[in-house]
Amino acid sequence: MNPRSAKEKKLVEKLRLHPQLLEQFEAILALAESSEGSADEVESLLIEEVRRLGKTTMESWAIHAEEKTAQQFKADHPDARHGKKKR
């Protein structure tokens, strides 16, 4: 297997873990392949897609960071309980 196909395979595996990002990249690629509209219109659409990609990426990152922090807290404090105290 050549390095490029291994790299592509790894990218596809990662995108499968983040389907929202896959959708964003597909939208950007569709713009790149489109022959519709003027350069200004395509640029405007691309800017919006890149903003969406950034938002989706940050949301994905935040979810992962929160899960990692919760796992670390549970490991450091195994006796800690989640929820409200019963009266």
C-alpha positions in Angstrom: 0.0 0.0 0.0 1.5 3.3 -1.0 1.7 6.2 1.6 -1.0 8.2 -0.1 -3.6 5.5 0.0 -2.8 4.8 3.6 -3.2 8.5 4.4 -6.5 8.6 2.5 -7.8 5.5 4.3 -7.0 7.1 7.6 -8.8 10.3 6.6 -11.9 8.4 5.6 -11.9 6.5 8.9 -11.7 9.7 10.8 -14.5 11.3 8.8 -16.7 8.3 9.5 -16.3 9.2 13.2 -17.4 12.7 12.4 -20.3 12.6 9.9 -21.1 16.2 10.4 -17.7 17.2 9.2 -18.0 14.8 6.3 -21.1 16.6 5.2 -19.4 20.0 5.4 -16.4 18.8 3.3 -18.9 17.4 0.8 -20.6 20.8 0.5 -17.2 22.5 0.0 -16.2 20.0 -2.7 -19.6 20.5 -4.4 -18.8 24.2 -4.6 -15.3 23.5 -6.0 -16.8 21.3 -8.7 -19.7 23.6 -9.5 -19.7 25.8 -12.6 -22.8 27.7 -11.5 -22.8 31.4 -10.6 -20.1 34.0 -10.6 -16.8 34.0 -8.8 -18.3 36.4 -6.2 -21.3 34.2 -5.6 -19.2 31.1 -5.2 -16.8 32.9 -2.9 -19.7 34.1 -0.7 -21.1 30.5 -0.5 -17.6 29.2 0.3 -17.1 31.6 3.1 -20.4 30.5 4.6 -19.5 26.9 4.3 -16.1 27.5 5.9 -17.9 29.2 8.8 -20.2 26.2 9.2 -17.2 23.9 9.0 -15.5 25.9 11.8 -18.7 25.8 14.0 -19.1 22.1 13.4 -15.4 21.5 14.2 -15.6 23.5 17.4 -18.8 21.7 18.5 -17.2 18.3 17.9 -14.0 19.3 19.7 -16.0 20.6 22.7 -18.0 17.4 23.0 -14.8 15.3 22.9 -13.1 17.6 25.4 -16.1 17.4 27.8 -16.1 13.5 27.5 -12.4 13.4 28.2 -12.7 15.7 31.2 -15.6 13.7 32.6 -13.6 10.4 32.2 -10.6 11.9 33.9 -12.7 13.2 36.8 -14.3 9.8 37.3 -10.8 8.2 37.3 -9.5 10.7 39.8 -12.6 10.7 42.0 -14.3 7.3 41.8 -16.5 7.9 44.8 -18.0 11.1 43.4 -21.7 11.0 42.6 -23.6 12.7 39.9 -27.0 14.3 40.5 -28.9 16.0 43.3 -28.7 15.1 46.9 -31.8 13.4 48.2 -33.6 15.0 51.1 
